[in-house]
């Protein structure tokens, strides 16, 4: 039997370092920022007064000053397209919400479809929603379509959008639209409306909007519903339960 020589700890470390050098790795990296420039010591610089500290730059809130937000739905829809503070730009066009105030059902989705050019949810996702609503006895002109983002966006930073105040804009939008029921499709949209973004399953609930309790049903975003038959079936069953005795089929 061949005996194996036991290396000391120092020899083991040296052997490991030599292996990494042979592999071409001779530096260690870290994601943490390092202070490479020598800082002046506190003794040399003296105490720092609040006046010497520049405040961090503040980015304007999404939508700007809430007191200037439109108080009329039609005006809000025009403002939604025109106001520069609502997004940072992108390659896809801005798409306005559509529908009438007081609709029996409002559908709130994360963003327009990639192919939307003139109307929100004009592609396969909108077709799925319209088909489900039609089975409940609701015609397309009885629906209110809205999106959290006004243009299709790849990998949006939902956390930054929430901290930037997009949820407040959406709540104001919903208050003006005043639907009888709200269907929210997308967990990220729920997080903007102060619901728990970590919830593991869709839920039936309510949301308070300017003192009014609005019935709310949440499910997966439309793109995912199109991918999973069982999720569509689950949403349809919850829609039936949610609107029991209130459908026009």
matplotlib code that plots the C-alpha trace (Angstrom):
import matplotlib.pyplot as plt

x = [0.0, 1.3, 1.8, 0.5, 2.7, 0.8, 1.5, 1.6, -0.9, 1.7, 2.5, -1.1, -1.6, 1.5, 0.4, -3.0, -1.5, 0.8, -2.2, -4.0, -0.9, -0.6, -4.3, -3.5, -5.2, -2.9, -5.1, -8.1, -11.2, -14.0, -17.2, -16.8, -15.5, -12.0, -10.5, -7.4, -6.6, -5.1, -7.6, -6.6, -6.8, -9.4, -6.6, -5.2, -8.5, -10.3, -14.0, -16.5, -19.5, -22.9, -22.4, -19.3, -21.2, -23.0, -26.4, -26.8, -28.6, -32.4, -34.1, -37.5, -40.4, -42.1, -44.9, -43.6, -45.6, -48.9, -50.7, -50.3, -51.6, -54.8, -58.1, -60.0, -59.6, -59.4, -56.9, -54.9, -54.8, -53.3, -50.9, -49.8, -48.5, -46.9, -45.3, -41.5, -41.0, -43.0, -40.1, -36.5, -37.3, -37.0, -37.3, -41.0, -43.8, -45.8, -49.2, -52.2, -54.7, -58.1, -61.6, -64.3, -64.7, -66.7, -66.1, -67.4, -63.8, -60.4, -57.3, -54.0, -50.9, -47.1, -46.6, -47.9, -47.2, -44.1, -46.1, -48.5, -48.3, -51.7, -53.7, -52.8, -53.0, -53.8, -51.9, -52.2, -52.2, -55.1, -56.9, -56.7, -58.0, -60.9, -61.8, -62.1, -64.0, -66.3, -67.0, -68.1, -70.5, -68.4, -67.8, -64.5, -65.9, -67.0, -63.3, -60.7, -57.2, -54.2, -50.5, -48.0, -45.5, -46.5, -44.1, -42.8, -39.6, -37.1, -36.2, -37.6, -36.3, -39.5, -37.9, -36.7, -40.0, -41.8, -39.4, -39.7, -43.4, -45.0, -47.5, -48.9, -49.4, -51.2, -53.5, -54.4, -55.1, -57.4, -59.2, -60.0, -61.0, -63.2, -63.9, -66.2, -63.6, -59.9, -57.9, -54.2, -52.0, -48.5, -46.9, -44.6, -47.7, -49.0, -45.8, -46.5, -49.9, -48.5, -49.3, -46.8, -44.6, -43.3, -46.7, -46.5, -50.0, -52.5, -55.1, -58.6, -58.6, -59.5, -57.6, -58.4, -58.4, -59.3, -61.5, -63.2, -62.7, -62.2, -62.5, -59.2, -58.3, -54.6, -53.0, -49.9, -48.8, -50.4, -47.2, -47.0, -50.7, -50.2, -47.4, -49.3, -52.7, -53.1, -52.6, -55.2, -57.6, -56.9, -57.5, -60.8, -62.0, -61.2, -62.9, -66.1, -65.9, -65.1, -68.0, -70.5, -74.0, -72.7, -72.0, -74.0, -73.3]
y = [0.0, 3.4, 5.7, 9.4, 12.1, 14.4, 18.1, 20.8, 23.6, 26.0, 23.5, 22.9, 26.7, 27.0, 24.1, 25.6, 29.0, 27.3, 25.5, 28.7, 30.4, 27.5, 28.1, 31.7, 33.2, 35.3, 38.0, 38.1, 40.2, 41.6, 43.4, 45.8, 49.3, 50.0, 53.3, 53.4, 57.0, 57.9, 59.8, 62.7, 61.7, 63.2, 64.8, 66.6, 67.7, 68.7, 68.2, 68.2, 70.5, 69.7, 72.6, 70.9, 67.7, 67.9, 66.1, 63.1, 64.2, 63.5, 62.2, 63.6, 61.4, 59.5, 61.7, 64.8, 66.7, 64.8, 68.1, 68.7, 65.3, 65.4, 65.1, 63.9, 60.5, 61.7, 64.3, 61.7, 59.4, 62.3, 63.2, 59.5, 59.7, 63.1, 63.5, 63.0, 61.9, 58.7, 56.7, 57.1, 56.4, 53.3, 51.8, 50.9, 53.4, 54.9, 53.3, 54.9, 53.1, 52.6, 52.3, 54.3, 55.5, 53.1, 50.0, 46.7, 45.3, 46.9, 44.9, 46.1, 44.5, 45.2, 46.7, 46.9, 43.9, 44.0, 44.4, 47.1, 50.3, 52.0, 50.2, 48.6, 44.8, 44.5, 41.2, 37.6, 38.7, 41.1, 38.3, 36.0, 38.6, 39.5, 35.9, 35.3, 38.5, 37.6, 34.2, 36.2, 38.2, 41.3, 43.0, 44.6, 48.1, 47.2, 46.7, 49.2, 48.3, 49.8, 49.1, 49.9, 51.0, 53.0, 51.2, 47.6, 47.4, 44.6, 43.7, 46.7, 47.5, 47.1, 47.8, 51.2, 51.9, 51.2, 53.5, 56.1, 56.4, 54.6, 52.9, 56.2, 57.1, 53.8, 54.3, 57.8, 56.3, 53.7, 56.2, 58.2, 55.1, 54.0, 50.4, 48.1, 45.3, 45.1, 42.2, 42.6, 40.3, 40.2, 39.9, 42.9, 45.1, 43.9, 45.0, 48.6, 48.5, 47.8, 44.1, 41.4, 40.7, 37.5, 35.8, 32.4, 32.2, 34.5, 35.8, 37.3, 40.5, 44.2, 47.4, 50.7, 53.6, 57.0, 55.5, 53.0, 49.2, 47.9, 44.1, 42.8, 39.5, 38.8, 36.3, 35.7, 38.2, 37.6, 36.3, 33.5, 32.7, 32.1, 29.6, 27.5, 25.8, 25.0, 28.6, 29.8, 27.1, 28.2, 31.9, 31.0, 29.1, 32.0, 34.4, 32.3, 32.2, 36.0, 37.0, 34.4, 35.8, 38.8, 37.4, 37.9, 34.6]
z = [0.0, -0.9, 2.1, 1.8, 3.3, 5.6, 4.8, 7.5, 7.4, 5.9, 3.2, 2.4, 1.9, -0.2, -2.4, -2.9, -3.8, -6.3, -7.9, -8.4, -9.9, -12.4, -13.2, -14.0, -10.9, -8.9, -7.5, -5.1, -6.0, -3.9, -4.7, -1.8, -2.5, -1.3, -0.1, -2.4, -1.8, 1.5, 3.6, 5.8, 9.4, 11.7, 13.7, 10.6, 9.2, 12.4, 13.1, 10.3, 10.6, 9.1, 6.7, 5.2, 4.3, 0.9, 1.0, -1.4, -4.6, -4.4, -7.5, -8.2, -7.2, -10.0, -11.2, -9.5, -7.0, -6.1, -5.6, -9.4, -10.5, -12.6, -10.8, -13.9, -15.5, -19.1, -18.1, -16.2, -19.2, -21.3, -18.5, -18.2, -21.8, -21.6, -18.2, -18.4, -14.8, -15.1, -16.6, -17.8, -21.4, -23.6, -27.0, -26.8, -27.2, -24.3, -24.1, -22.4, -20.2, -21.8, -20.6, -18.9, -15.3, -13.1, -15.2, -13.7, -13.8, -14.0, -15.0, -13.8, -15.4, -15.0, -18.5, -22.0, -24.3, -26.4, -29.5, -28.3, -30.4, -30.2, -27.5, -24.2, -24.2, -27.9, -28.3, -27.0, -23.3, -23.9, -25.9, -22.9, -20.5, -22.9, -23.4, -19.6, -19.1, -22.0, -20.4, -17.3, -19.4, -19.7, -23.0, -23.9, -23.5, -19.9, -18.9, -17.8, -18.8, -16.9, -16.5, -13.8, -16.4, -19.5, -21.8, -22.2, -20.2, -20.0, -16.4, -14.6, -11.1, -9.1, -5.8, -7.1, -8.7, -5.4, -3.4, -6.1, -5.5, -8.4, -6.1, -5.1, -8.8, -9.3, -6.3, -7.6, -11.0, -9.6, -7.5, -10.6, -12.6, -9.7, -11.0, -9.2, -9.0, -9.6, -11.1, -10.5, -12.7, -11.4, -8.0, -8.7, -9.2, -5.9, -4.2, -5.5, -3.9, -0.5, -0.6, 0.5, -2.6, -1.0, -0.8, -2.4, -4.0, -5.6, -3.2, -3.0, -0.9, -0.8, -1.2, 0.4, -2.0, -0.6, 2.1, -0.3, 0.0, -3.6, -4.1, -5.4, -7.0, -7.7, -9.9, -12.1, -14.8, -18.2, -19.9, -17.3, -17.5, -21.2, -20.5, -17.9, -18.5, -14.8, -13.8, -16.3, -14.9, -11.4, -12.2, -14.0, -10.9, -8.6, -11.0, -10.8, -7.0, -6.8, -9.0, -7.9, -8.3, -10.1, -13.6, -16.7, -18.4]

ax = plt.figure().add_subplot(projection="3d")
ax.plot(x, y, z, "-o")
ax.set_aspect("equal")
plt.show()
